[in-house]
Amino acid sequence: MSGADQGRKDGSDGFGALVGWTGERLGDKVVLKMESVRSAPIGSDSKVDNFQYFLTRSQAAVLANYLYEVAGQTPPRYHSRKRSWLGKVLGSAG
């Protein structure tokens, strides 16, 4: 059994709810900061766990595309070239 299958040393199974995230560029890397909470009895203080992941830009793009795929969504499409004057008037992408 691998370490991932054995759970954490504190007896928790590592599951929680994602409650926040941010991302920022750090040179040629991306820092992904994620916040999660585990379920707790009603009335008890729920501790927010913070995790930071350092990714290459390629890893960040692969992760983003994977999340779109499992969510059944389509990533936004960006056009790298500007539309021509005639394209703007006619409403075409050219």
PLY file of the C-alpha trace (Angstrom):
ply
format ascii 1.0
element vertex 94
property float x
property float y
property float z
element edge 93
property int vertex1
property int vertex2
end_header
0.00 0.00 0.00
1.45 3.38 -0.95
1.72 6.33 1.40
-1.16 8.04 -0.40
-3.40 5.04 0.35
-2.56 4.93 4.05
-4.03 8.32 4.96
-2.41 10.98 7.11
-0.58 10.44 10.39
-3.22 12.38 12.34
-5.86 9.83 11.35
-7.72 12.08 8.94
-8.42 10.91 5.43
-7.39 14.18 3.78
-10.81 15.14 2.42
-12.23 18.61 2.75
-14.09 21.39 0.98
-12.22 23.92 -1.12
-13.17 27.36 0.18
-10.72 29.64 -1.61
-7.79 29.90 -3.94
-5.49 32.41 -5.54
-2.78 32.18 -8.13
0.09 34.41 -9.07
3.11 34.34 -11.33
6.51 34.06 -9.72
9.08 34.37 -12.48
8.59 31.42 -14.80
6.52 29.56 -12.19
2.94 29.82 -10.93
2.12 29.77 -7.23
-1.30 28.23 -6.55
-2.57 28.87 -3.01
-5.56 26.80 -1.93
-7.64 26.93 1.26
-9.80 24.09 2.50
-11.75 23.05 5.58
-12.59 19.62 6.88
-16.02 18.76 8.16
-16.38 19.41 11.88
-19.20 19.04 14.39
-21.67 21.94 14.45
-20.56 24.63 16.86
-16.87 23.77 16.73
-14.35 26.08 15.14
-13.37 24.85 11.72
-9.68 25.35 10.96
-8.77 26.55 7.48
-5.89 24.58 5.98
-3.62 26.47 3.57
-1.62 24.77 0.85
0.84 26.29 -1.63
1.80 24.57 -4.85
4.59 25.69 -7.15
3.87 24.77 -10.77
5.51 25.37 -14.09
3.36 27.29 -16.54
2.92 24.07 -18.49
1.69 22.22 -15.38
-0.72 25.07 -14.62
-2.14 24.92 -18.16
-2.54 21.13 -18.01
-4.29 21.41 -14.63
-6.61 24.14 -15.92
-7.56 22.11 -18.99
-8.12 19.02 -16.84
-10.46 20.94 -14.51
-12.44 22.26 -17.48
-12.72 18.70 -18.79
-13.93 17.09 -15.55
-16.35 19.98 -14.99
-17.80 19.48 -18.47
-16.95 23.05 -19.42
-15.16 24.59 -22.37
-12.16 26.83 -21.77
-12.53 30.42 -23.00
-11.12 31.10 -26.44
-8.81 34.02 -26.94
-7.96 35.43 -30.34
-4.35 36.51 -30.57
-4.89 38.79 -33.55
-7.01 41.90 -33.66
-10.09 41.99 -35.82
-9.89 44.10 -38.95
-11.96 47.20 -39.37
-14.15 45.41 -41.92
-14.45 42.41 -39.61
-15.68 44.65 -36.79
-18.24 46.29 -39.09
-19.48 42.96 -40.50
-19.19 41.10 -37.19
-16.89 38.42 -38.53
-13.71 37.10 -36.90
-11.52 38.20 -39.85
0 1
1 2
2 3
3 4
4 5
5 6
6 7
7 8
8 9
9 10
10 11
11 12
12 13
13 14
14 15
15 16
16 17
17 18
18 19
19 20
20 21
21 22
22 23
23 24
24 25
25 26
26 27
27 28
28 29
29 30
30 31
31 32
32 33
33 34
34 35
35 36
36 37
37 38
38 39
39 40
40 41
41 42
42 43
43 44
44 45
45 46
46 47
47 48
48 49
49 50
50 51
51 52
52 53
53 54
54 55
55 56
56 57
57 58
58 59
59 60
60 61
61 62
62 63
63 64
64 65
65 66
66 67
67 68
68 69
69 70
70 71
71 72
72 73
73 74
74 75
75 76
76 77
77 78
78 79
79 80
80 81
81 82
82 83
83 84
84 85
85 86
86 87
87 88
88 89
89 90
90 91
91 92
92 93
